[in-house]
Structure formats: C-alpha cells, structure tokens
Amino acid sequence: MNRVILIKYGELTTKKGNRSFFVKTLKNNIEHKLMDFDISIVYDNSRMYIYFLDQDLEGIRNIISKVFGIHMYHIAYICDTNKDSIFATCLQVLRENIFCTFKVETKRSYKSFPYGSLDFSRMLGGYLLKNISNIRVDVHQPEVLVHVEIRDKNSFIYFNAYKGIGGYPVGTQPRALLMLSGGLDSPVAGYLSMKRGIKMDAVYFEAIPHTSLDARNKVIDLVKKLVAYTDCIHLHIVNFTPIQEEIYKTCDSHYVITIMRRMMYRIMEELCKKNKAYAIINGESIGQVASQTLISMHTINHVTSFPVIRPVACLDKLEIIDIAKKIDTYDISILPYEDCCTVFVPKHPVIHPSISYSVLMEEKFDYDRMIRDALSNVYTIKIKDDFSLNNEFKNLL
C-alpha cells in the first residue's frame, strides 16, 4: 500500500491573506532539506503531503523533525475516495497489529462524499468489529485511534501522530545576526529566533591569543548543530583582540565588560547594515550576570538604533539548559574553552553602569578607528549541513 507523510501546519493556519506565503516557504524549506531523497510534495492551505520511497522513511522523519513550521505529521495510507477502498485499507492495516480497543474518527473535507463524518465512522467501526476478532470500541481511551480524512481525489488513513517543532518556517522573517559565544545561552537564543521564522547568521568575537582555536572551533560546532534547523548559516568571525586589550589598559576595570559590550554592539550594527540584517540577537538573560541587569542593558543598548532581540531574557538557567539538551548544544557549550567575554571579566563588574561615565571612558582611545580595522578583517565562513573544517581554516590565526 502507498503511504504519504501528511503534515499539519498548526500556527500557520492563523495567517489569513499571507498564509500561502508561509506554506510555500515551508514547502521550499522541506524540499531543500530532503534534496537527497526521491520525494515529491503536494500542498494546499490546510495540508501538505510528502510522497516518498518506503526505505527512506526514517531518514526523512529525522530531518523533518527539525523543520520549523510543522505542528504535527502522520504516516498515512492512501486509498481511493470510496467506501470499499477505505474499508479494505483499514482492515488490511489493522489485521497486521495486535490490539483490543479502537475508535474511528472521520473528517470529511470532500462534501460530495455520500456519508456524513459520524455516520461513516459508525459504519467503518461496525465493519472492523465484524471482521477482526476480539476487539471492541472504546471512545475514551482506545489503544488504536483510526483517523480517516476524506478528500476529493484520495482519502488518507492514519493511526499515529508525531509532534513537530512548530513555529514559523525559517525565511518568513528577514535576516538577523546572532551574537554567538561558546556558552549555553546564545545557541538557545539562536534556535528560538529561527523558530519565529528569522533567517539567522552568527557573529563570533574572538581574542586570540587570549582565547584559543579550540574556543573558535567550539563555536563552529555549535553553528553546525543550529544549521540542522535551516539551510545555511554565515559565521562572521571578528578579531576583537586589539579593542579588548585597549579597553583593559585604559578604562576603569569595573567598566571593562560594559565598554566591551558597547563596542560589540557598534560592530554588530555595522555588520547588520553590511549584511542586510534587521536585528541583533543575543543570549542575555535578565539578572544572570552584571552586564544583564536592566540598567546595564539600557547603557549598552544606547550605542545602537537596531532592535536587540533577547529570546531567553525571561528564562531561568534550568530552562535554558533543558532547551540546550533538546537541540544537542549542551555538551558542546560546557566544553572548558573560554570566550572573550569570560577571559577579561573583572572581580567586581559594575551592575548599574552610567551612560555618561561609559562615554567618558571611551574618549580615552580611538575606538572608531579600531572598529573600522576590525570590520575590515572579518573572516566569514558559510556553514551548511555537510560542512567540514578544512585544514587551512583550522590553522588560521
């Protein structure tokens, strides 16, 4: 018997005039992810159907479980839209399974079908009781729930339901840039941003020799995990060493992190302009560290007019860890390679920094020139599903 993966959209159905744009974007994303498989996709504004070869089912399921925009999917049997074909298909499949109780639910989208949904469910239930021994109907907690969707050309029968990861298809929102460190929070922030449809690239600030190549490769490994949820991610690597050393040398030690973050935001804004990105994303969680108090955020934000999205702002650490484990970034994030945000952390960073005093500190060095130098030497790599680190880049200092 022929089978198909039947996809239900969930949140996409809340869209009205632009629903077709969201659905088509989902279809394109699935096709891109499944380009190595022999599949075809048929869709409308309420359902999507992936036709596949039986031997590819598990591989396809593993991939679409990471595609945003899928609320639920089913492995459905296809039959002709007539009573005899539906009855025969249900009977053949159920005879291959061992169960005691069942229930039938029918959805009749094809209104020219001669039976109503409730009547057809009763008819099919009676037929199954007559032809399969030792089973009974249980409308409350059935072991097998028989779903029948009656449509004009074909009908679909399924007995299972697999939860997707929901959200909106990546690409239904424009590009934004993620400030990606090697910690737990920023990869989770990137994942949650993509879940809202944002096309995301990443920026990593490194300070070699104060940070290591292992720290950089750790970030690359995190991007490789995140790219499973999209088509590709450009990772922009910024040499932050000269700026960071100058801050450490000339500024009030309590303000080192504040000034450093303000410099990063200035660089992020310029990278957004260059890469046609519309927002800055980071992994800040309110109150987690000194630079993440509301006053600190206000002082740091003051240098940019771009929106700053903080997807994990109101999550506690345990909630962030749960998501990190779910998306398989946790074990990478806890590797002991320091990033530039942790190498220079003072013992007593200011938690209520002043904008005016920050400006006074910044007047001690020519940060505009240093930012221009940093921007002129950004190294960018394009990371896709099949990305592998070549020796030339691995040894780049």
C-alpha positions in Angstrom: 0.0 0.0 0.0 1.2 3.5 -0.8 1.9 5.8 2.1 2.5 9.6 2.4 3.6 11.9 5.2 0.7 14.2 6.0 1.7 17.5 7.5 -0.5 19.8 9.6 0.5 23.4 9.9 -0.7 24.5 13.3 0.2 28.1 13.9 0.5 28.8 10.2 -3.3 28.5 10.0 -3.7 31.7 12.0 -2.4 33.6 9.0 -5.0 34.9 6.5 -4.1 36.8 3.4 -0.4 35.7 3.5 -0.9 32.1 4.6 0.1 30.9 1.1 3.5 32.7 1.5 4.1 30.8 4.8 3.0 27.5 3.4 5.1 27.9 0.3 8.2 28.8 2.4 7.7 25.7 4.5 7.4 23.6 1.3 10.6 25.1 -0.1 12.5 24.5 3.2 11.4 20.9 3.3 12.4 20.3 -0.3 15.8 21.8 0.4 16.4 19.6 3.4 15.2 16.5 1.5 17.1 17.2 -1.7 19.0 13.9 -1.4 15.8 11.9 -1.3 13.4 10.9 -4.1 10.3 12.8 -2.9 7.5 14.9 -4.2 5.4 17.4 -2.3 1.8 18.4 -2.9 0.2 21.1 -0.7 -2.7 23.4 -0.2 -3.5 25.9 2.6 -4.6 23.2 5.0 -2.4 20.2 4.4 0.9 19.2 2.9 1.8 15.7 1.6 5.3 14.3 1.1 5.4 11.3 -1.2 8.4 9.1 -0.5 10.1 5.7 -1.0 9.5 3.3 1.9 13.2 2.7 2.5 13.7 6.5 3.1 11.0 6.9 5.8 13.2 7.0 8.9 15.8 9.3 7.3 13.1 11.7 6.2 11.4 11.7 9.6 14.7 12.5 11.3 15.1 15.6 9.1 11.6 17.0 9.1 11.6 16.7 12.9 13.9 19.7 12.8 11.9 21.8 10.3 10.1 24.8 11.8 6.5 25.3 10.7 5.4 21.7 11.2 2.9 21.3 14.0 2.1 17.6 13.6 2.6 15.0 11.0 1.3 11.5 10.3 2.4 8.5 8.2 -0.8 8.0 6.3 -2.1 5.3 3.9 -3.5 6.5 0.6 -6.7 5.0 -0.9 -9.4 5.9 -3.4 -12.2 8.1 -2.1 -14.9 5.4 -1.9 -16.3 3.3 0.9 -15.0 0.0 -0.2 -11.4 1.2 -0.7 -11.3 2.9 2.7 -12.8 -0.2 4.4 -10.4 -2.6 2.8 -7.3 -0.4 3.6 -8.3 -0.1 7.3 -8.9 -3.8 7.6 -5.6 -4.8 5.9 -3.5 -2.5 8.1 -5.3 -3.3 11.4 -5.1 -7.0 10.8 -1.3 -6.7 11.0 -1.5 -5.2 14.5 -2.4 -6.6 17.9 -4.9 -4.5 19.9 -8.1 -4.8 21.9 -9.8 -1.5 21.7 -10.2 1.2 19.0 -12.1 4.2 17.9 -12.8 5.7 14.5 -12.7 9.5 13.8 -13.6 10.7 10.3 -13.0 14.2 8.8 -15.0 14.7 5.6 -13.4 17.6 3.6 -15.0 16.4 0.4 -18.6 17.4 0.9 -19.9 15.4 -2.1 -19.0 12.1 -0.3 -22.3 10.4 0.3 -21.9 9.8 4.0 -21.5 12.3 6.9 -18.5 12.0 9.2 -20.3 10.5 12.2 -22.3 8.0 10.0 -19.2 6.9 8.2 -17.3 6.4 11.5 -20.1 4.2 12.8 -20.2 2.2 9.5 -16.4 1.7 9.5 -16.4 0.8 13.2 -19.1 -1.9 12.6 -17.2 -3.3 9.7 -14.0 -3.7 11.7 -15.8 -5.3 14.6 -17.3 -7.8 12.2 -14.1 -8.7 10.5 -11.5 -8.6 13.3 -11.8 -11.0 16.3 -11.6 -10.0 19.9 -11.7 -6.2 19.6 -14.2 -3.6 20.9 -14.9 0.1 20.7 -13.6 2.4 23.4 -14.4 6.0 22.8 -12.4 7.3 25.8 -9.0 5.6 25.8 -8.7 3.4 22.7 -5.4 1.6 22.0 -5.8 2.4 18.3 -7.3 5.6 17.0 -8.3 5.3 13.4 -8.2 8.6 11.6 -9.9 8.9 8.2 -9.6 12.1 6.1 -11.9 12.1 3.1 -10.8 14.4 0.3 -11.9 14.6 -3.3 -9.2 12.7 -5.2 -7.8 10.5 -2.4 -8.5 9.6 1.2 -5.9 9.2 3.9 -5.9 6.8 6.8 -3.5 7.0 9.7 -3.1 5.6 13.2 -0.3 7.7 14.6 0.6 11.3 15.4 4.1 12.8 15.6 4.7 16.2 17.1 6.7 18.7 15.0 8.7 21.6 16.5 6.1 24.2 15.5 6.9 27.9 15.0 7.1 29.6 11.6 9.2 28.4 8.6 12.7 30.0 8.6 12.7 32.7 6.0 9.3 34.1 6.7 11.1 36.9 8.6 14.2 38.7 7.2 17.8 38.2 8.4 19.1 39.0 11.9 22.6 38.5 13.4 23.2 36.4 16.5 26.0 37.2 18.9 27.3 33.7 19.3 29.6 32.9 22.2 30.6 29.5 23.3 28.2 29.4 26.2 24.8 27.8 26.8 22.6 30.8 26.2 23.4 32.2 22.8 22.8 28.9 20.8 19.4 28.6 22.5 18.6 32.2 21.6 19.5 31.4 18.0 17.3 28.3 18.0 14.3 30.3 19.4 14.8 33.1 16.9 14.7 30.7 14.0 11.6 29.2 15.4 9.9 32.6 14.8 10.9 32.4 11.2 14.0 34.6 11.4 16.7 33.9 8.8 19.8 33.9 11.0 23.5 34.4 10.6 26.0 34.5 13.5 28.9 36.7 14.7 31.7 35.4 17.0 34.1 37.8 18.7 37.5 36.2 19.4 40.6 37.5 21.1 43.5 35.2 20.1 45.9 34.6 21.9 43.7 35.3 25.0 41.2 32.8 23.5 42.1 29.6 21.7 41.4 28.0 18.4 39.6 25.4 20.4 37.1 28.1 21.5 36.6 29.1 17.9 36.1 25.5 16.8 33.6 25.1 19.6 31.6 27.9 18.2 31.7 26.4 14.7 30.5 23.1 16.2 27.6 25.0 17.8 26.7 26.5 14.4 26.8 23.0 12.8 24.1 22.0 15.4 22.0 25.1 14.6 22.2 24.7 10.8 20.1 21.5 11.1 17.1 23.9 11.5 17.8 26.0 8.4 19.6 25.8 5.1 22.9 27.6 5.9 24.4 30.0 8.5 27.2 32.5 7.7 29.5 32.8 10.7 31.3 36.1 10.8 34.5 35.9 12.9 35.7 39.3 14.4 39.2 39.8 15.7 38.4 41.6 18.9 41.9 41.4 20.5 43.2 45.0 19.9 39.9 46.6 21.1 39.7 44.3 24.1 43.3 45.0 25.1 42.9 48.7 24.8 39.7 48.7 26.9 41.6 46.7 29.6 44.5 49.1 29.5 42.7 52.4 29.5 39.3 52.0 31.1 38.0 51.7 34.7 38.3 48.0 35.5 34.7 47.9 36.8 33.5 49.1 33.4 35.5 46.7 31.2 32.5 44.5 30.4 30.2 47.4 29.8 32.6 49.1 27.4 33.4 45.9 25.7 29.7 45.1 25.1 29.1 48.7 23.8 32.0 48.1 21.3 30.5 44.8 20.2 27.1 46.4 19.6 28.7 49.1 17.4 30.3 46.4 15.4 27.1 44.4 15.2 25.2 47.4 13.9 27.7 47.8 11.1 27.7 44.1 10.3 23.9 44.3 10.2 24.0 47.1 7.7 26.5 45.3 5.5 24.6 42.0 5.5 21.1 43.4 5.2 20.1 42.2 8.7 17.4 43.9 10.6 18.1 43.0 14.2 20.7 41.9 16.7 20.1 38.7 18.7 21.8 37.7 21.8 21.6 35.2 24.7 21.2 37.7 27.6 19.0 36.5 30.5 17.8 39.2 32.8 19.9 39.4 36.0 22.1 36.4 35.2 25.4 38.4 35.2 26.4 42.0 35.7 26.0 43.0 32.1 22.5 41.7 32.0 20.8 43.9 34.6 18.2 46.2 33.1 20.4 49.2 33.7 23.3 47.5 32.1 21.2 46.6 29.1 20.0 50.2 28.8 23.5 51.6 28.9 24.9 49.0 26.4 21.9 49.4 24.0 22.5 53.1 23.9 25.1 52.8 21.2 22.8 51.2 18.6 19.5 52.0 17.0 18.9 48.4 15.8 16.4 46.2 17.6 18.0 43.8 20.1 16.2 40.5 20.5 16.7 38.5 23.7 14.8 35.3 23.3 16.0 33.8 26.6 15.6 37.1 28.6 12.9 35.7 30.9 14.1 32.1 31.1 16.0 30.8 34.1 19.2 28.8 33.7 17.5 25.4 34.1 15.0 26.2 31.4 17.9 27.2 29.1 19.7 24.0 29.9 16.7 21.9 29.0 16.4 23.5 25.6 20.2 23.2 25.1 20.0 19.5 25.7 17.0 19.2 23.4 18.8 20.8 20.5 22.1 18.9 21.3 24.2 22.0 22.0 24.6 21.4 25.8 27.7 19.1 25.6 29.5 21.5 23.3 28.6 24.6 25.3 30.1 23.2 28.5 33.5 22.4 27.0 36.1 24.4 29.0 37.3 26.9 26.4 36.9 30.5 27.4 35.5 33.1 25.1 36.4 36.8 25.1 33.5 37.7 27.4 34.9 35.5 30.2 38.6 36.0 29.8 38.6 39.6 30.9 35.8 39.6 33.5 36.7 41.8 36.5 36.2 40.7 40.0 33.6 43.4 40.7 31.9 44.5 37.4 29.6 47.4 37.7 25.9 46.4 37.7 24.4 49.9 37.4 26.7 51.5 34.8 26.2 55.1 33.8 25.9 56.1 30.1 27.8 59.4 30.7 30.7 57.6 32.5 30.9 55.0 29.8 31.2 57.8 27.2 34.0 59.3 29.3 35.9 56.0 29.4 35.5 55.6 25.6 37.0 59.0 25.0 40.4 57.7 26.2 41.0 55.8 23.0 40.3 56.0 19.3 37.6 53.3 19.1 36.2 54.4 15.8 39.5 53.6 14.0 39.8 50.3 15.9 36.2 49.3 14.9 36.9 50.1 11.3 40.1 47.9 11.4 38.1 45.1 13.0 35.4 45.3 10.3 37.9 45.3 7.5 39.3 42.0 8.7 36.1 40.0 9.4 36.5 36.4 8.3 33.3 34.7 7.1 32.5 31.1 6.6 29.4 29.5 5.2 28.2 26.5 7.2 25.8 24.0 5.8 24.7 20.5 6.7 27.7 19.0 5.0 30.3 21.5 6.3 33.7 20.2 7.4 36.5 22.3 8.7 39.4 22.4 6.2 43.0 22.4 7.4 43.6 25.9 6.1 40.9 27.4 8.3 41.7 25.2 11.2 45.2 26.6 11.4 44.2 30.2 10.7 45.5 32.6 13.4 
